[in-house]
């Protein structure tokens, strides 16, 4: 995972994600801004922990927990609605932008199911004669 993946999964700022990846790579906390998108780290090495009253959750890596939950249970309904509402994802029938992180996490079956939903959404969108942004016109075929 790179810092952009961590930022998406945890919901933190870019600088916080860069610093977390820098610490996992063994760099000092001050050099977090020198981390590039090509610098990747194993999710088990990230030190972003959950603080919880429940003993089973306290101290668990939030990134690793989120990845495991997404693989086990799939995308939550609200996230799926966001993806199906993102015109780039719909017209391209895939996960793009901030959702591209999910391609690294989800199983092939989960991705295929989501792409089927996106294809149905695209067909309905194009059948409704909706206005397509100029930058995405080439995907409307």
Secondary structure, DSSP 8 states (H G I E B T S, - for coil): --HHHHHHHHT--HHHHHHHHHHHHT--GGGGGG--TT----GGG---B---SSTTTTT-BHHHHHHHHHHHH-S-HHHHHHHHH-HHHHHHTS--GGGGGHHHHS-HHHHHHHHHHHHHHHHHHHHTT----GGGGGG--
